[in-house]
Amino acid sequence: MSSHFLAYIRVNKMKYETKSIIIGRMKRVNQDEDYPCFVHLFEMNDPHKSGKVPKKMLDFDQIHKVILKRLNVNYLLEGNDIVINNLEEVDVDQDGPHLIISGKQN
């Protein structure tokens, strides 16, 4: 494990009421760093088909791993993004270089 992991701090878990999310990776600035990523929250299912703007956009720097717990997901091969539909709420928790996403689906 590289020493840059020691600089991370725990961020409190945030809970959001939302219908769906898209999780994606953004381009790295420096090849020696982990990836920045985003979680976009929407008020409808399949937001990638709608062209609508997210109701909330969460951005994270230097994420090594995204951990999804107890969620049914769809992986979009065209854009390398993950879509999670049929949500009631989602919990987003950054623990150092890890982003942990869980929630309630109907």
Secondary structure by P-SEA (a helix, b strand, c coil): cccccccbbbbcbbbbbccccccccccccccccccccbbbbbcccccccccccccbbbbbccccbbbbcbbbbbbbccccbbbbccccbbbbbbcccbbbbbbccc
